[in-house]
């Protein structure tokens, strides 16, 4: 790969990574004010249908664009690239229309099986988003296939900003005008197609030129629609499945948690509020995953480059750095959030309801981060079998066990099954991965050091929070303001303990420290300290 071209790839990957990071943060953060404005039941109404939106946007943003970019990159000239994009658009248009009409016609049936027929209009509202999926996915995929990440990044940010603005406005007017929760939910979910329209405008020139204008004569043979459709189902479907893992688990929750709580003996209104409390965990897990995977993702271009140049030793080093950094950050985020959960729950959501369920749910960050990291490496190696089997095994665990656990243990049971499902997914992927990739977790006593360090950090943070609570008294400690102060102090103490412990235990190599923010400064400071004491 020529140096100039490689620089373009790296720059594009960086642009897309930054926009994805901002979009993920927006996607997680807006749900906190939403819950505060509309309450637990209003949040339940929104979250019940959110997985349908999430799956659609995963298809339009990650899965199909990545597959289409691969198709485009395979073509030898501009004409072939435009023609393959056109065929991809036609296939996706057929798929999206099937999904759109399927959701419209079965909205009442789906709502009934979720345990709440009042959700039907919200399902109908979100279905319109799928009409715009082919345009978005094809436009993004075409430009990514030419290593131009700017249009995808801009459309991604526009989509999130418009959607979040409409959702918050819907919540605001709901409170001001006294709308019921289902009307609020319908307006909030209407944000999905409206945001899709706005982000689609970025690809207007592309669409008019390559998708809607008369097709030029082909310069090279193209795969038939039949072969292309087969590749869409197998390769594109796999990429979509991998990208939508956590959202698919949430979809299972939409069909089982509310119904399971009612079967347990809860009144429907109480069950809806409890489901809303359980859904508090989703933005927290999303934020935790952003932290856990953002910095390790910076190693992906170097990983791809090492693989392209067949540098097996460099590939192994980059893989080890990526897995170690992701695991350490996800472990630190998980233990920190579990330790601080009472204060975080009070600060963000105004109550301590569901603290135990949220503490269990937060453990999802650890396994979801590992799954994300391992799938990135396995995809670069074109190893799909372990991924597919792992995802199917994890989803089967969730589908088979969730309802039973909810009936017996309430929302604590739903949280436990989510963690168990992700653990099963990762275990299958890990066991099915190449031996070198398996050994990355077990080398140099890394896992033992990390577990010991995380336990120490968690204990110190919990004891510190208890000490502050005892000093200020139970009345002041139960206010949101003091919960915020305790949370900030707890985070600072946790970071200091973890970083100091990581340096003392030599948890990371120099390469791994350099991936982390301020890692270079820390290495220099430690080196100066050693010189001073020598």
Secondary structure, 3 states (H helix, E strand, C coil): CCHHHHHHHHHHHHHHHHHHHHHHHHHHHHHHHHHHHHHHHHHHHHHHHHHHHHHHHHHHHHHHHHHHHHHHHHCCCHHHHHHHHHHHHHHHHHHHHHHHHHHHHHHHHHHHHCCCHHHHHHHHHHHCHHHHHHHHHHHHHHHHHCCCCHHHHHHHHHHHHHHHHHHHHHHHHHHHHCCCHHHHHHHHHHHHHHHHHHHHHHHHHHHHHHHCCCCCCCCCCCCCHHHHHHHHHHHHHHHHHHHCHHHHHHHHHHHHHHHHHHHHCCCHHHHHHHHHHHCHHHHHHHHHHHHHHHCHHHHHHHHHHHHHCCCHHHHHHHHHHHHHHHHHHHHHHHHHHHHHHHHHHHHHHCCCCCHHHHHHHHCHHHHHHHHHHHHHHHHHCCCCHHHHHHHHHHHHHHHHHHHHHHHHHCHHHHHHHHHHHHHHHHHHHHHHCCHHHHHCCCHHHHHHHHHHHHHHHHHHHHHHHHHHHHHHCHHHHCCHHHHHHHHHHHHHHHHHHHHHHHHHCCCCCHHHHHHCCCHHHHHHHHHHHHHHHC
